Amino acid sequence: MARWIDQLKQWAKQIKRDVYAVWFAARDPETPFLAKLVALLVAAYAISPIDLIPDFIPVFGYLDDLILVPLGIMLVLRLVSTEVMQRCRLQADAMSQKPSSYIAALVFFIVWLGLAYLAYIYLSLSERGLHPTVRV
């Protein structure tokens, strides 16, 4: 059991380091545009103080961090060259201050507000007996 916990801790440290490495890869001039875009999205989501699914929601709150972030990192690893990722991992290992993305936090906050507003509209129309439909 202790060995399994140690492996889990090591995996978490590696994910944390790779998030920062992805952040650096997004800013590397040798990274292709698509890889930069994906890397920015993954890093911004991972380091944003606001999650798509808030952590206080039991089980589901951490599932997005346990599934989306590692999958995003794997996608970036496929899009970025090995040399660039090795260099970015070295930068991540040497980093002393954790980056944070307040812009990403603002985007997620706006998304949550928009979803709350849409839910409000839907519920208010449903109370009146009107069933909203989406027209394309």
Secondary structure, DSSP 8 states (H G I E B T S, - for coil): -HHHHHHHHHHHHHHHHHHHHHHHHHH-TTS-HHHHHHHHHHHHHHH-SS-SS-TTSTTHHHHHHHHHHHHHHHHHHHHS-HHHHHHHHHHHHH--S----HHHHHHHHHHHHHHHHHHHHHHHHHHTT-------
